[in-house]
């Protein structure tokens, strides 16, 4: 009886050892299978997020370029205040000269009308 009992114990130990070895041997493959399954499920979503982020990054870079360009334009305008002042002064002078020319032109027209009117007067004694 002791032999049968010992044989059963040895068989249980060897079965448990075989099961343990089987589990240990197959555990990495199960883990890799689970990893592969997870990657297969989540990879399309990750790729979509990556593409979305890349397009947003490109849009952001474009906006940054636009803002930098606008800042440069504003800085150039502020540096050209003296030029605008000179242009304003020249425009004022041009307007004043044009007004003087108009006055001179109207005077010559009036003088011409007066001169032609003087020659049309009858001459004679009264």
Secondary structure, 3 states (H helix, E strand, C coil): CHHHHHHHHHHHHHHHHHHHHHHHHHHHHHHHHHHHHHHHHHHHHHHHHHHHHHHHHHHHHHHHHHHHHHHHHHHHHHHCHHHHHHHHHHHHHHHHHHHHHHHHHHHHHHHHHHHHHHHCCCCCCC
